[in-house]
Each structure stands twice: as C-alpha cells, then as structure tokens.
Amino acid sequence: ARFRPTQYVGGAWDTREQHIAPPIGLLAHAIEADLAARRGNELRLTRLSCDILGVLPLESVEVKVSVLRPGRTIELVEARLSHAGRDAVIARAWLTARYDTTALQGSEFPRMKPPDQMAPWGLDSVWPGEFVKTPQIWREELAVGRAQFWVRSPVPLLADEDVSRTANMFRLIDISNGVAARVSPEDVLYPNLDLTAHLYRAPESDLTGLDTTVSFGPDGAGLTHSVLHDENGPLGAFSQTLTVRPR
C-alpha cells in the first residue's frame, strides 16, 4: 500500500522530514490490517520492534507486510516502510494466540496520577514542526530526564479508515524521548534509532499514559524507557536506543 503524509506529520528534528511517530503507528496498523484479512481476530499484537534506518522526507511512502514465521498460536510478521525504493523503517511483530487468563492477570507497575492532577503542556514549547502541535499533553516533571504524562491527539492516523486503539497509541508514543528530555535539543542531538514495545494487554481508551525515564551514558549512547498506561492502569513498556551527539 502507498500512503501520503499530511502537514501534521512534519518535524521535529527537521521540519522538512517526517516525525517517526506516525510511521510507526502506520506500520502497527498495516500489521493488524494484514492479520485481520488473513485470520480475523484470532491473534493479538504483543511485541512491536521498529528499527529506524534513516530519515523520511514529507513524501509518499510504501508499506509491505510479510509473514516470516507462520503458526497456529504464534506468528512473526515483518512490515517495511520505504521511500523511493529505500527501506526507512523495518518493524517486526510477534502475534500471539488469545487465552482466558482473567483469573491470573495483574501487574506491580505503579499506577500514574490521572491527567486532571497534571498540568497541560505543549510539546511545541520545546520542539518545532507541525506534528508536535497536534498532541494534547498533561505532564508532571519528576526530575531531570524523568516525567509522567498523558497524551492523546484529535488528528487521526489515517483519513477514512478505521484504526485500532493499539495503532493509535503507537502513532504517538515515540514523543516520550522529547517530553522527558534531559537537555535542550538546541544543545544536543539525541534521536532514537529504534522503538521496541511489549504489550501484555491492549489499550482500552484513547488516552495513553507514559512513565518515562531518559538516561545518557558517558560515550554517546542513551536510553529512553517508558511504562505504558491507559485509564485502567499499566499495559506494557517500551524502550528506545538513543545516539547522543553534542552540537
């Protein structure tokens, strides 16, 4: 399939390029749409691992999905997003069978404060580009490089196409690196090379919570780690590898 970005995909390291968050959401949607066409609701997405191979201009992209490891109870699926014949993001997803584990469910991840106990915060107060203007954010800064925040967006991932809450969540969560930034992007470059998420349940609301910690090492590497929440509590976690480059 082929997709054209709107102006709301632009930014944030370079306003002439696509912010990587919407393409990650697009890949999650493509994987789920392919699964629905092949097997319906039989399996669910439990891991999405995206490697970011390069930048994307604000131009049309192509998405291709393939099954690497078919199976009755688990599948490994790959989705590639490319521009002008060059792969830009490669996503691999584990899809797993559904079982009734209601009696076993539970997590010791602590719950976050609700958004009405946090202050509204604009991502565009720190970052340029049209994409960063679209999320609605409620945020509490706990320390340098440590923040909890809630996010949602009135801008849909795709025009005239139904998208799951999981894919809608994935279209936003890459911003965690910027919301809990340790330093100003004017002083240091710290783009992420990947994003790997593990979900033990699907989100049940359009409001996503992130409990985020950003860490920098001594020789140019960094890590952004976030626990994912919805209004019913935690539901998974994800990490991003950073390349930290003083200007």
Buried (B, 14 or more C-beta within 10 A) or exposed (E): EEBEBEEBBBBBBBBEBBBBBBBBBBBBBBBBBBBEEBEEEBBBBBBBBBBBBEBBBBEEBBBEBEBEEEEEEEBBBBBBBBBEEEBBBBBBBBBBEEEEEEEEEEEEBEEBEEBEEBEEBEBBEBBBBBBBBBBBBBBBBEEEBBBBBBBBBEBEBBEEEEBBBBBBBBBBBBBBBBBBBBBEBEEBEBBBEBBBBBBBBBBEEEBBBBBBBBBBEEEEBBBBBBBBBBBEBBBBBBBBBBEBEEE
